[in-house]
Amino acid sequence: MSISKTVDIAIMGREFHFTCSPEEREELLQSAAYLDQKMCEIKNNGKVMGLERIAIVAALNITQELLAVKVRGGIDIREFKHRINRMQATLDAVIPEQEKLF
């Protein structure tokens, strides 16, 4: 059994703290870096304003990329959904704590 540890992540200059197993740490860091990159690209493009809108556009863009890969059959969607669900559970657990900081 793995012991969960806290991982600090920065997205668009905001710090977030997540708990994950050591096995998931690298994937979480890579996911956060990719999301940060996409959100910064959208912000720098200047057509979308507001953090929430930027996050939604980034989510739509990443989902579109995922669906394009799914159509080509390049990944195991069940495993990917399982990983997304684990990440969502992690986010759901820590977002209320983050909101207290602001």
PDB file as gemmi writes it, atoms N, CA and C in Angstrom:
CRYST1    1.000    1.000    1.000  90.00  90.00  90.00 P 1                      
ATOM      1  N   MET A   1       0.836  -1.165   0.000  1.00  0.00           N  
ATOM      2  CA  MET A   1       0.000   0.000   0.000  1.00  0.00           C  
ATOM      3  C   MET A   1       0.890   1.241   0.000  1.00  0.00           C  
ATOM      4  N   SER A   2       0.594   2.187  -0.877  1.00  0.00           N  
ATOM      5  CA  SER A   2       1.359   3.421  -0.968  1.00  0.00           C  
ATOM      6  C   SER A   2       0.782   4.468  -0.022  1.00  0.00           C  
ATOM      7  N   ILE A   3       1.666   5.237   0.561  1.00  0.00           N  
ATOM      8  CA  ILE A   3       1.238   6.323   1.428  1.00  0.00           C  
ATOM      9  C   ILE A   3       1.141   7.582   0.583  1.00  0.00           C  
ATOM     10  N   SER A   4      -0.013   8.245   0.644  1.00  0.00           N  
ATOM     11  CA  SER A   4      -0.205   9.458  -0.135  1.00  0.00           C  
ATOM     12  C   SER A   4       0.649  10.579   0.418  1.00  0.00           C  
ATOM     13  N   LYS A   5       1.124  11.429  -0.490  1.00  0.00           N  
ATOM     14  CA  LYS A   5       1.941  12.577  -0.110  1.00  0.00           C  
ATOM     15  C   LYS A   5       1.394  13.809  -0.801  1.00  0.00           C  
ATOM     16  N   THR A   6       1.690  14.962  -0.239  1.00  0.00           N  
ATOM     17  CA  THR A   6       1.249  16.222  -0.811  1.00  0.00           C  
ATOM     18  C   THR A   6       2.194  16.647  -1.928  1.00  0.00           C  
ATOM     19  N   VAL A   7       1.604  17.114  -3.021  1.00  0.00           N  
ATOM     20  CA  VAL A   7       2.352  17.614  -4.161  1.00  0.00           C  
ATOM     21  C   VAL A   7       1.903  19.052  -4.394  1.00  0.00           C  
ATOM     22  N   ASP A   8       2.856  19.974  -4.507  1.00  0.00           N  
ATOM     23  CA  ASP A   8       2.548  21.374  -4.780  1.00  0.00           C  
ATOM     24  C   ASP A   8       2.621  21.611  -6.275  1.00  0.00           C  
ATOM     25  N   ILE A   9       1.591  22.269  -6.784  1.00  0.00           N  
ATOM     26  CA  ILE A   9       1.481  22.532  -8.217  1.00  0.00           C  
ATOM     27  C   ILE A   9       1.136  23.996  -8.422  1.00  0.00           C  
ATOM     28  N   ALA A  10       1.733  24.601  -9.454  1.00  0.00           N  
ATOM     29  CA  ALA A  10       1.400  25.981  -9.812  1.00  0.00           C  
ATOM     30  C   ALA A  10       0.734  25.978 -11.184  1.00  0.00           C  
ATOM     31  N   ILE A  11      -0.427  26.608 -11.245  1.00  0.00           N  
ATOM     32  CA  ILE A  11      -1.137  26.771 -12.509  1.00  0.00           C  
ATOM     33  C   ILE A  11      -1.481  28.247 -12.644  1.00  0.00           C  
ATOM     34  N   MET A  12      -0.941  28.852 -13.680  1.00  0.00           N  
ATOM     35  CA  MET A  12      -1.111  30.282 -13.935  1.00  0.00           C  
ATOM     36  C   MET A  12      -0.750  31.124 -12.709  1.00  0.00           C  
ATOM     37  N   GLY A  13       0.315  30.738 -12.059  1.00  0.00           N  
ATOM     38  CA  GLY A  13       0.822  31.496 -10.924  1.00  0.00           C  
ATOM     39  C   GLY A  13       0.122  31.234  -9.606  1.00  0.00           C  
ATOM     40  N   ARG A  14      -0.874  30.392  -9.591  1.00  0.00           N  
ATOM     41  CA  ARG A  14      -1.586  30.064  -8.352  1.00  0.00           C  
ATOM     42  C   ARG A  14      -1.114  28.710  -7.858  1.00  0.00           C  
ATOM     43  N   GLU A  15      -0.874  28.626  -6.571  1.00  0.00           N  
ATOM     44  CA  GLU A  15      -0.392  27.389  -5.958  1.00  0.00           C  
ATOM     45  C   GLU A  15      -1.567  26.519  -5.525  1.00  0.00           C  
ATOM     46  N   PHE A  16      -1.443  25.240  -5.804  1.00  0.00           N  
ATOM     47  CA  PHE A  16      -2.428  24.259  -5.377  1.00  0.00           C  
ATOM     48  C   PHE A  16      -1.687  23.102  -4.722  1.00  0.00           C  
ATOM     49  N   HIS A  17      -2.321  22.491  -3.746  1.00  0.00           N  
ATOM     50  CA  HIS A  17      -1.732  21.371  -3.023  1.00  0.00           C  
ATOM     51  C   HIS A  17      -2.635  20.157  -3.220  1.00  0.00           C  
ATOM     52  N   PHE A  18      -2.052  19.077  -3.729  1.00  0.00           N  
ATOM     53  CA  PHE A  18      -2.794  17.863  -3.980  1.00  0.00           C  
ATOM     54  C   PHE A  18      -2.156  16.714  -3.222  1.00  0.00           C  
ATOM     55  N   THR A  19      -2.973  15.745  -2.910  1.00  0.00           N  
ATOM     56  CA  THR A  19      -2.489  14.527  -2.281  1.00  0.00           C  
ATOM     57  C   THR A  19      -2.623  13.397  -3.289  1.00  0.00           C  
ATOM     58  N   CYS A  20      -1.541  12.665  -3.475  1.00  0.00           N  
ATOM     59  CA  CYS A  20      -1.586  11.530  -4.389  1.00  0.00           C  
ATOM     60  C   CYS A  20      -0.556  10.508  -3.948  1.00  0.00           C  
ATOM     61  N   SER A  21      -0.678   9.338  -4.511  1.00  0.00           N  
ATOM     62  CA  SER A  21       0.294   8.283  -4.205  1.00  0.00           C  
ATOM     63  C   SER A  21       1.599   8.587  -4.927  1.00  0.00           C  
ATOM     64  N   PRO A  22       2.697   8.065  -4.445  1.00  0.00           N  
ATOM     65  CA  PRO A  22       3.970   8.279  -5.136  1.00  0.00           C  
ATOM     66  C   PRO A  22       3.942   7.803  -6.596  1.00  0.00           C  
ATOM     67  N   GLU A  23       3.163   6.757  -6.877  1.00  0.00           N  
ATOM     68  CA  GLU A  23       3.065   6.245  -8.237  1.00  0.00           C  
ATOM     69  C   GLU A  23       2.380   7.226  -9.178  1.00  0.00           C  
ATOM     70  N   GLU A  24       1.485   8.047  -8.641  1.00  0.00           N  
ATOM     71  CA  GLU A  24       0.725   8.996  -9.461  1.00  0.00           C  
ATOM     72  C   GLU A  24       1.390  10.367  -9.548  1.00  0.00           C  
ATOM     73  N   ARG A  25       2.409  10.601  -8.753  1.00  0.00           N  
ATOM     74  CA  ARG A  25       3.019  11.921  -8.644  1.00  0.00           C  
ATOM     75  C   ARG A  25       3.493  12.483  -9.982  1.00  0.00           C  
ATOM     76  N   GLU A  26       4.252  11.701 -10.725  1.00  0.00           N  
ATOM     77  CA  GLU A  26       4.811  12.198 -11.982  1.00  0.00           C  
ATOM     78  C   GLU A  26       3.716  12.522 -12.988  1.00  0.00           C  
ATOM     79  N   GLU A  27       2.693  11.665 -13.072  1.00  0.00           N  
ATOM     80  CA  GLU A  27       1.572  11.934 -13.975  1.00  0.00           C  
ATOM     81  C   GLU A  27       0.837  13.208 -13.576  1.00  0.00           C  
ATOM     82  N   LEU A  28       0.657  13.409 -12.281  1.00  0.00           N  
ATOM     83  CA  LEU A  28      -0.010  14.619 -11.804  1.00  0.00           C  
ATOM     84  C   LEU A  28       0.803  15.856 -12.161  1.00  0.00           C  
ATOM     85  N   LEU A  29       2.108  15.805 -11.961  1.00  0.00           N  
ATOM     86  CA  LEU A  29       2.971  16.937 -12.310  1.00  0.00           C  
ATOM     87  C   LEU A  29       2.947  17.215 -13.810  1.00  0.00           C  
ATOM     88  N   GLN A  30       2.984  16.159 -14.612  1.00  0.00           N  
ATOM     89  CA  GLN A  30       2.932  16.340 -16.064  1.00  0.00           C  
ATOM     90  C   GLN A  30       1.581  16.900 -16.501  1.00  0.00           C  
ATOM     91  N   SER A  31       0.514  16.417 -15.893  1.00  0.00           N  
ATOM     92  CA  SER A  31      -0.823  16.914 -16.218  1.00  0.00           C  
ATOM     93  C   SER A  31      -0.953  18.389 -15.869  1.00  0.00           C  
ATOM     94  N   ALA A  32      -0.451  18.752 -14.698  1.00  0.00           N  
ATOM     95  CA  ALA A  32      -0.524  20.147 -14.269  1.00  0.00           C  
ATOM     96  C   ALA A  32       0.306  21.046 -15.175  1.00  0.00           C  
ATOM     97  N   ALA A  33       1.477  20.581 -15.561  1.00  0.00           N  
ATOM     98  CA  ALA A  33       2.328  21.372 -16.462  1.00  0.00           C  
ATOM     99  C   ALA A  33       1.652  21.554 -17.817  1.00  0.00           C  
ATOM    100  N   TYR A  34       1.010  20.516 -18.308  1.00  0.00           N  
ATOM    101  CA  TYR A  34       0.309  20.601 -19.594  1.00  0.00           C  
ATOM    102  C   TYR A  34      -0.871  21.566 -19.497  1.00  0.00           C  
ATOM    103  N   LEU A  35      -1.642  21.457 -18.418  1.00  0.00           N  
ATOM    104  CA  LEU A  35      -2.769  22.357 -18.216  1.00  0.00           C  
ATOM    105  C   LEU A  35      -2.299  23.802 -18.090  1.00  0.00           C  
ATOM    106  N   ASP A  36      -1.238  24.015 -17.331  1.00  0.00           N  
ATOM    107  CA  ASP A  36      -0.683  25.361 -17.176  1.00  0.00           C  
ATOM    108  C   ASP A  36      -0.258  25.918 -18.530  1.00  0.00           C  
ATOM    109  N   GLN A  37       0.405  25.110 -19.322  1.00  0.00           N  
ATOM    110  CA  GLN A  37       0.844  25.534 -20.660  1.00  0.00           C  
ATOM    111  C   GLN A  37      -0.353  25.939 -21.512  1.00  0.00           C  
ATOM    112  N   LYS A  38      -1.385  25.100 -21.543  1.00  0.00           N  
ATOM    113  CA  LYS A  38      -2.569  25.380 -22.353  1.00  0.00           C  
ATOM    114  C   LYS A  38      -3.278  26.648 -21.877  1.00  0.00           C  
ATOM    115  N   MET A  39      -3.418  26.799 -20.565  1.00  0.00           N  
ATOM    116  CA  MET A  39      -4.101  27.973 -20.036  1.00  0.00           C  
ATOM    117  C   MET A  39      -3.305  29.248 -20.308  1.00  0.00           C  
ATOM    118  N   CYS A  40      -1.999  29.185 -20.185  1.00  0.00           N  
ATOM    119  CA  CYS A  40      -1.158  30.356 -20.472  1.00  0.00           C  
ATOM    120  C   CYS A  40      -1.220  30.724 -21.953  1.00  0.00           C  
ATOM    121  N   GLU A  41      -1.247  29.718 -22.839  1.00  0.00           N  
ATOM    122  CA  GLU A  41      -1.389  29.984 -24.269  1.00  0.00           C  
ATOM    123  C   GLU A  41      -2.688  30.731 -24.555  1.00  0.00           C  
ATOM    124  N   ILE A  42      -3.772  30.285 -23.934  1.00  0.00           N  
ATOM    125  CA  ILE A  42      -5.074  30.918 -24.138  1.00  0.00           C  
ATOM    126  C   ILE A  42      -5.059  32.341 -23.599  1.00  0.00           C  
ATOM    127  N   LYS A  43      -4.496  32.526 -22.409  1.00  0.00           N  
ATOM    128  CA  LYS A  43      -4.418  33.859 -21.816  1.00  0.00           C  
ATOM    129  C   LYS A  43      -3.570  34.789 -22.687  1.00  0.00           C  
ATOM    130  N   ASN A  44      -2.433  34.299 -23.148  1.00  0.00           N  
ATOM    131  CA  ASN A  44      -1.525  35.119 -23.947  1.00  0.00           C  
ATOM    132  C   ASN A  44      -2.103  35.451 -25.324  1.00  0.00           C  
ATOM    133  N   ASN A  45      -3.008  34.610 -25.803  1.00  0.00           N  
ATOM    134  CA  ASN A  45      -3.675  34.873 -27.069  1.00  0.00           C  
ATOM    135  C   ASN A  45      -4.561  36.118 -26.960  1.00  0.00           C  
ATOM    136  N   GLY A  46      -5.042  36.384 -25.742  1.00  0.00           N  
ATOM    137  CA  GLY A  46      -5.773  37.606 -25.467  1.00  0.00           C  
ATOM    138  C   GLY A  46      -7.230  37.625 -25.856  1.00  0.00           C  
ATOM    139  N   LYS A  47      -7.759  36.544 -26.394  1.00  0.00           N  
ATOM    140  CA  LYS A  47      -9.150  36.536 -26.822  1.00  0.00           C  
ATOM    141  C   LYS A  47     -10.108  36.093 -25.719  1.00  0.00           C  
ATOM    142  N   VAL A  48      -9.589  35.446 -24.691  1.00  0.00           N  
ATOM    143  CA  VAL A  48     -10.424  34.946 -23.604  1.00  0.00           C  
ATOM    144  C   VAL A  48      -9.949  35.603 -22.312  1.00  0.00           C  
ATOM    145  N   MET A  49     -10.884  36.166 -21.568  1.00  0.00           N  
ATOM    146  CA  MET A  49     -10.553  36.840 -20.321  1.00  0.00           C  
ATOM    147  C   MET A  49     -11.189  36.094 -19.149  1.00  0.00           C  
ATOM    148  N   GLY A  50     -10.571  36.174 -18.015  1.00  0.00           N  
ATOM    149  CA  GLY A  50     -11.093  35.565 -16.799  1.00  0.00           C  
ATOM    150  C   GLY A  50     -10.598  34.143 -16.629  1.00  0.00           C  
ATOM    151  N   LEU A  51     -10.158  33.857 -15.424  1.00  0.00           N  
ATOM    152  CA  LEU A  51      -9.572  32.545 -15.123  1.00  0.00           C  
ATOM    153  C   LEU A  51     -10.542  31.399 -15.394  1.00  0.00           C  
ATOM    154  N   GLU A  52     -11.794  31.576 -15.015  1.00  0.00           N  
ATOM    155  CA  GLU A  52     -12.774  30.499 -15.207  1.00  0.00           C  
ATOM    156  C   GLU A  52     -12.981  30.211 -16.692  1.00  0.00           C  
ATOM    157  N   ARG A  53     -13.109  31.239 -17.493  1.00  0.00           N  
ATOM    158  CA  ARG A  53     -13.296  31.044 -18.936  1.00  0.00           C  
ATOM    159  C   ARG A  53     -12.053  30.421 -19.566  1.00  0.00           C  
ATOM    160  N   ILE A  54     -10.892  30.865 -19.138  1.00  0.00           N  
ATOM    161  CA  ILE A  54      -9.642  30.286 -19.648  1.00  0.00           C  
ATOM    162  C   ILE A  54      -9.590  28.800 -19.314  1.00  0.00           C  
ATOM    163  N   ALA A  55      -9.983  28.440 -18.089  1.00  0.00           N  
ATOM    164  CA  ALA A  55      -9.973  27.027 -17.680  1.00  0.00           C  
ATOM    165  C   ALA A  55     -10.954  26.207 -18.510  1.00  0.00           C  
ATOM    166  N   ILE A  56     -12.125  26.777 -18.804  1.00  0.00           N  
ATOM    167  CA  ILE A  56     -13.121  26.051 -19.597  1.00  0.00           C  
ATOM    168  C   ILE A  56     -12.627  25.853 -21.026  1.00  0.00           C  
ATOM    169  N   VAL A  57     -12.049  26.896 -21.622  1.00  0.00           N  
ATOM    170  CA  VAL A  57     -11.525  26.766 -22.986  1.00  0.00           C  
ATOM    171  C   VAL A  57     -10.387  25.750 -23.010  1.00  0.00           C  
ATOM    172  N   ALA A  58      -9.525  25.780 -22.016  1.00  0.00           N  
ATOM    173  CA  ALA A  58      -8.432  24.801 -21.949  1.00  0.00           C  
ATOM    174  C   ALA A  58      -8.993  23.387 -21.821  1.00  0.00           C  
ATOM    175  N   ALA A  59     -10.007  23.211 -20.977  1.00  0.00           N  
ATOM    176  CA  ALA A  59     -10.620  21.890 -20.812  1.00  0.00           C  
ATOM    177  C   ALA A  59     -11.225  21.408 -22.123  1.00  0.00           C  
ATOM    178  N   LEU A  60     -11.888  22.293 -22.834  1.00  0.00           N  
ATOM    179  CA  LEU A  60     -12.465  21.910 -24.123  1.00  0.00           C  
ATOM    180  C   LEU A  60     -11.381  21.542 -25.136  1.00  0.00           C  
ATOM    181  N   ASN A  61     -10.315  22.305 -25.166  1.00  0.00           N  
ATOM    182  CA  ASN A  61      -9.217  22.001 -26.089  1.00  0.00           C  
ATOM    183  C   ASN A  61      -8.576  20.653 -25.770  1.00  0.00           C  
ATOM    184  N   ILE A  62      -8.339  20.395 -24.496  1.00  0.00           N  
ATOM    185  CA  ILE A  62      -7.723  19.132 -24.093  1.00  0.00           C  
ATOM    186  C   ILE A  62      -8.669  17.969 -24.366  1.00  0.00           C  
ATOM    187  N   THR A  63      -9.968  18.169 -24.144  1.00  0.00           N  
ATOM    188  CA  THR A  63     -10.956  17.131 -24.440  1.00  0.00           C  
ATOM    189  C   THR A  63     -10.994  16.832 -25.932  1.00  0.00           C  
ATOM    190  N   GLN A  64     -10.911  17.877 -26.733  1.00  0.00           N  
ATOM    191  CA  GLN A  64     -10.881  17.684 -28.182  1.00  0.00           C  
ATOM    192  C   GLN A  64      -9.654  16.853 -28.586  1.00  0.00           C  
ATOM    193  N   GLU A  65      -8.513  17.152 -27.979  1.00  0.00           N  
ATOM    194  CA  GLU A  65      -7.303  16.369 -28.253  1.00  0.00           C  
ATOM    195  C   GLU A  65      -7.508  14.910 -27.858  1.00  0.00           C  
ATOM    196  N   LEU A  66      -8.107  14.688 -26.689  1.00  0.00           N  
ATOM    197  CA  LEU A  66      -8.366  13.327 -26.214  1.00  0.00           C  
ATOM    198  C   LEU A  66      -9.277  12.574 -27.169  1.00  0.00           C  
ATOM    199  N   LEU A  67     -10.344  13.226 -27.600  1.00  0.00           N  
ATOM    200  CA  LEU A  67     -11.281  12.569 -28.501  1.00  0.00           C  
ATOM    201  C   LEU A  67     -10.637  12.253 -29.849  1.00  0.00           C  
ATOM    202  N   ALA A  68      -9.754  13.111 -30.300  1.00  0.00           N  
ATOM    203  CA  ALA A  68      -9.046  12.841 -31.553  1.00  0.00           C  
ATOM    204  C   ALA A  68      -8.169  11.596 -31.411  1.00  0.00           C  
ATOM    205  N   VAL A  69      -7.528  11.445 -30.266  1.00  0.00           N  
ATOM    206  CA  VAL A  69      -6.709  10.256 -30.015  1.00  0.00           C  
ATOM    207  C   VAL A  69      -7.593   9.026 -29.888  1.00  0.00           C  
ATOM    208  N   LYS A  70      -8.740   9.184 -29.230  1.00  0.00           N  
ATOM    209  CA  LYS A  70      -9.679   8.071 -29.050  1.00  0.00           C  
ATOM    210  C   LYS A  70     -10.144   7.545 -30.400  1.00  0.00           C  
ATOM    211  N   VAL A  71     -10.454   8.449 -31.314  1.00  0.00           N  
ATOM    212  CA  VAL A  71     -10.911   8.049 -32.635  1.00  0.00           C  
ATOM    213  C   VAL A  71      -9.835   7.241 -33.356  1.00  0.00           C  
ATOM    214  N   ARG A  72      -8.593   7.625 -33.178  1.00  0.00           N  
ATOM    215  CA  ARG A  72      -7.489   6.896 -33.818  1.00  0.00           C  
ATOM    216  C   ARG A  72      -7.164   5.599 -33.084  1.00  0.00           C  
ATOM    217  N   GLY A  73      -7.746   5.401 -31.912  1.00  0.00           N  
ATOM    218  CA  GLY A  73      -7.528   4.153 -31.175  1.00  0.00           C  
ATOM    219  C   GLY A  73      -6.182   4.063 -30.504  1.00  0.00           C  
ATOM    220  N   GLY A  74      -5.602   5.202 -30.149  1.00  0.00           N  
ATOM    221  CA  GLY A  74      -4.256   5.199 -29.613  1.00  0.00           C  
ATOM    222  C   GLY A  74      -4.126   4.962 -28.122  1.00  0.00           C  
ATOM    223  N   ILE A  75      -5.234   4.934 -27.361  1.00  0.00           N  
ATOM    224  CA  ILE A  75      -5.122   4.742 -25.919  1.00  0.00           C  
ATOM    225  C   ILE A  75      -6.218   3.813 -25.408  1.00  0.00           C  
ATOM    226  N   ASP A  76      -6.009   3.310 -24.215  1.00  0.00           N  
ATOM    227  CA  ASP A  76      -7.011   2.506 -23.533  1.00  0.00           C  
ATOM    228  C   ASP A  76      -7.928   3.467 -22.783  1.00  0.00           C  
ATOM    229  N   ILE A  77      -9.096   3.719 -23.323  1.00  0.00           N  
ATOM    230  CA  ILE A  77     -10.011   4.718 -22.772  1.00  0.00           C  
ATOM    231  C   ILE A  77     -10.457   4.353 -21.360  1.00  0.00           C  
ATOM    232  N   ARG A  78     -10.679   3.077 -21.082  1.00  0.00           N  
ATOM    233  CA  ARG A  78     -11.111   2.696 -19.734  1.00  0.00           C  
ATOM    234  C   ARG A  78     -10.068   3.078 -18.690  1.00  0.00           C  
ATOM    235  N   GLU A  79      -8.807   2.791 -18.980  1.00  0.00           N  
ATOM    236  CA  GLU A  79      -7.735   3.154 -18.052  1.00  0.00           C  
ATOM    237  C   GLU A  79      -7.637   4.668 -17.940  1.00  0.00           C  
ATOM    238  N   PHE A  80      -7.775   5.358 -19.050  1.00  0.00           N  
ATOM    239  CA  PHE A  80      -7.695   6.816 -19.045  1.00  0.00           C  
ATOM    240  C   PHE A  80      -8.835   7.406 -18.210  1.00  0.00           C  
ATOM    241  N   LYS A  81     -10.051   6.883 -18.367  1.00  0.00           N  
ATOM    242  CA  LYS A  81     -11.187   7.354 -17.572  1.00  0.00           C  
ATOM    243  C   LYS A  81     -10.950   7.101 -16.091  1.00  0.00           C  
ATOM    244  N   HIS A  82     -10.376   5.953 -15.782  1.00  0.00           N  
ATOM    245  CA  HIS A  82     -10.076   5.624 -14.382  1.00  0.00           C  
ATOM    246  C   HIS A  82      -9.102   6.650 -13.803  1.00  0.00           C  
ATOM    247  N   ARG A  83      -8.068   7.000 -14.570  1.00  0.00           N  
ATOM    248  CA  ARG A  83      -7.099   7.993 -14.108  1.00  0.00           C  
ATOM    249  C   ARG A  83      -7.743   9.363 -13.968  1.00  0.00           C  
ATOM    250  N   ILE A  84      -8.604   9.735 -14.905  1.00  0.00           N  
ATOM    251  CA  ILE A  84      -9.308  11.016 -14.834  1.00  0.00           C  
ATOM    252  C   ILE A  84     -10.197  11.049 -13.588  1.00  0.00           C  
ATOM    253  N   ASN A  85     -10.892   9.961 -13.302  1.00  0.00           N  
ATOM    254  CA  ASN A  85     -11.750   9.898 -12.121  1.00  0.00           C  
ATOM    255  C   ASN A  85     -10.949  10.050 -10.838  1.00  0.00           C  
ATOM    256  N   ARG A  86      -9.752   9.435 -10.794  1.00  0.00           N  
ATOM    257  CA  ARG A  86      -8.898   9.584  -9.612  1.00  0.00           C  
ATOM    258  C   ARG A  86      -8.450  11.034  -9.460  1.00  0.00           C  
ATOM    259  N   MET A  87      -8.074  11.655 -10.574  1.00  0.00           N  
ATOM    260  CA  MET A  87      -7.661  13.056 -10.515  1.00  0.00           C  
ATOM    261  C   MET A  87      -8.827  13.949 -10.091  1.00  0.00           C  
ATOM    262  N   GLN A  88     -10.024  13.663 -10.614  1.00  0.00           N  
ATOM    263  CA  GLN A  88     -11.200  14.446 -10.248  1.00  0.00           C  
ATOM    264  C   GLN A  88     -11.493  14.322  -8.757  1.00  0.00           C  
ATOM    265  N   ALA A  89     -11.360  13.125  -8.226  1.00  0.00           N  
ATOM    266  CA  ALA A  89     -11.582  12.924  -6.796  1.00  0.00           C  
ATOM    267  C   ALA A  89     -10.564  13.717  -5.980  1.00  0.00           C  
ATOM    268  N   THR A  90      -9.336  13.743  -6.442  1.00  0.00           N  
ATOM    269  CA  THR A  90      -8.302  14.525  -5.771  1.00  0.00           C  
ATOM    270  C   THR A  90      -8.653  16.002  -5.811  1.00  0.00           C  
ATOM    271  N   LEU A  91      -9.062  16.479  -6.974  1.00  0.00           N  
ATOM    272  CA  LEU A  91      -9.445  17.890  -7.109  1.00  0.00           C  
ATOM    273  C   LEU A  91     -10.629  18.222  -6.206  1.00  0.00           C  
ATOM    274  N   ASP A  92     -11.645  17.364  -6.219  1.00  0.00           N  
ATOM    275  CA  ASP A  92     -12.821  17.597  -5.382  1.00  0.00           C  
ATOM    276  C   ASP A  92     -12.465  17.672  -3.909  1.00  0.00           C  
ATOM    277  N   ALA A  93     -11.458  16.919  -3.517  1.00  0.00           N  
ATOM    278  CA  ALA A  93     -11.058  16.898  -2.108  1.00  0.00           C  
ATOM    279  C   ALA A  93     -10.294  18.154  -1.701  1.00  0.00           C  
ATOM    280  N   VAL A  94      -9.525  18.748  -2.602  1.00  0.00           N  
ATOM    281  CA  VAL A  94      -8.665  19.868  -2.209  1.00  0.00           C  
ATOM    282  C   VAL A  94      -9.187  21.244  -2.604  1.00  0.00           C  
ATOM    283  N   ILE A  95     -10.084  21.327  -3.562  1.00  0.00           N  
ATOM    284  CA  ILE A  95     -10.553  22.651  -3.988  1.00  0.00           C  
ATOM    285  C   ILE A  95     -11.223  23.423  -2.857  1.00  0.00           C  
ATOM    286  N   PRO A  96     -12.059  22.810  -2.023  1.00  0.00           N  
ATOM    287  CA  PRO A  96     -12.631  23.607  -0.921  1.00  0.00           C  
ATOM    288  C   PRO A  96     -11.558  24.203  -0.002  1.00  0.00           C  
ATOM    289  N   GLU A  97     -10.457  23.483   0.206  1.00  0.00           N  
ATOM    290  CA  GLU A  97      -9.373  24.000   1.022  1.00  0.00           C  
ATOM    291  C   GLU A  97      -8.704  25.185   0.341  1.00  0.00           C  
ATOM    292  N   GLN A  98      -8.531  25.111  -0.969  1.00  0.00           N  
ATOM    293  CA  GLN A  98      -7.900  26.190  -1.725  1.00  0.00           C  
ATOM    294  C   GLN A  98      -8.745  27.451  -1.702  1.00  0.00           C  
ATOM    295  N   GLU A  99     -10.073  27.296  -1.785  1.00  0.00           N  
ATOM    296  CA  GLU A  99     -10.959  28.458  -1.819  1.00  0.00           C  
ATOM    297  C   GLU A  99     -10.865  29.260  -0.522  1.00  0.00           C  
ATOM    298  N   LYS A 100     -10.553  28.601   0.583  1.00  0.00           N  
ATOM    299  CA  LYS A 100     -10.386  29.304   1.852  1.00  0.00           C  
ATOM    300  C   LYS A 100      -9.215  30.257   1.823  1.00  0.00           C  
ATOM    301  N   LEU A 101      -8.228  29.976   0.963  1.00  0.00           N  
ATOM    302  CA  LEU A 101      -7.043  30.816   0.890  1.00  0.00           C  
ATOM    303  C   LEU A 101      -7.305  32.149   0.176  1.00  0.00           C  
ATOM    304  N   PHE A 102      -8.361  32.202  -0.614  1.00  0.00           N  
ATOM    305  CA  PHE A 102      -8.638  33.406  -1.391  1.00  0.00           C  
ATOM    306  C   PHE A 102      -9.852  34.051  -0.877  1.00  0.00           C  
TER     307      PHE A 102                                                      
END                                                                             
